[in-house]
Amino acid sequence: MAETAEEKVEDRERVLDTPMDKEFDWSDDKTPVRDALWDHYMEADGKDTMKTEAKMHPYLDMSNDEVAANAEKLLKN
């Protein structure tokens, strides 16, 4: 049986919607990965929402592995 569009979106965004502490063993932050990335970019962009939105948009087309790798690279201390 083929996946529905909703199931494809749910699978694609699984990492984005997972709390940091559930996705990464190095984190104890309960913030969803999506929000942690947003916060990181907001700080880096001087709280410029438009710049941050532009940097977040590609995450919607990334695989879960790509999201996790990028998040780890940016957020792991």
Secondary structure, DSSP 8 states (H G I E B T S, - for coil): ----HHHHHHHHTHHHHSBHHHH-TT----SBHHHHHHHHHHHHTTT-HHHHHHHHGGGGGS-HHHHHHHHHHHH--
